[in-house]
Amino acid sequence: MLATLPIGPRCDGCAFDPDNGVAFAACGDGTVAVVRETGDGKFDVVQTVQTKPGARTIACDSQSHALYLPTAETQTTAAATRPAMKPGSFQILVVAPQP
């Protein structure tokens, strides 16, 4: 373990871009924590990207450096159960790197 950093809740997926040396943590609150080495062995969350609640699975394209996060709109269900996905609302969010 190199560091413990503050990220959003319900993290489900992480990705790493080896070309840029950046790690990503996709969290259930609709955020992606962007982590970079900021000093000799020191790591920090350098940016928090807003996505959509539930978008917590992630993949990083090693050529384009874009992030892909599947999600869907949800609807309220009975108390203490997981929200159900709305039919026909599945989507892939694409987070492209800034030039």
N, C-alpha and C positions, 0 to 999 in steps of 0.2 A: 504494500500500500504506500503510495507516494503522498497523498493528501486526502483530507476530508473537507468538502466544500459545500456551501449552502446552495441547494438547488430546489426546484419545486417538488411538491408531493407526488406520490404514486409514479415514480420513474419506472418505466417499463423497458426502455431501450436506450442503448448508447451506441455511438458510432465514432470512428476516428478517421481523420483525413491525414494520412502520413506525409503527403506533399507539403501541407501547410502546418503540420504539427498541432492540429486543433482537434479537441475531443468535444463531443456533443452529448447531452443528456436530455432525452425527450420526456417530459413530465405530464401527468394527467390533468394538471391545471391549465394546460394550453400554453406552456412555455418550453423553450429549448435553451438550456444553459450552454454557453459556449466557453470552453475551458482551454487555456493556453499556459505554457510555461512562461512566466514573466521574469524569472531570475534563475540563478543557478539552483536547480532543484525546487523552485517555488512555483506553485501553480495557483491560478486565480480564475474565477468566473469573470471574463472580460466583457461579456454581453449576455443579455437575456432577450431572446427573440420570442415575440408573441405569436402563437399559432392559433389553435382552436382546442377547447377542452376535449379531452379524450384522445388527442393526437399524441400518443406516447410510444408508438412503435416507429423506428427510424432506420433509414438506410442512407448511406452517403455514396454518391457516384464518384469514383476515384479520378475520372477524367474531367468532368464538368465541375466537380466539387459541390454540386447541388445536393440538398437534402430532400428526401421523400418521406412523407408521413401520412399513412392511411388513417382515415377517421370517418365518422358519419354523424349526422344530426341525431339527437336522442330525444326520447319522450319520457315523461314521468310515469313510473309504474307504482305498484303497491309499496308501502313503506318497507324499508330494510331490504329491498331487492335492487339489483343493478338496473340502471336505466336501460330501456330497450331502444334499439336502433330504429329510426324511422325508415320504412321501406323506400327504396329509391334514392336515399340520401348519401350513399357511399361516395367518398371522394379521396383523391390523393393530393395533399398539399405539397407544393414545390417551393422550397426556400432556396433561392439562388444567391450565390455569393456576390458581395458588392465588388465592383471593379477597383 
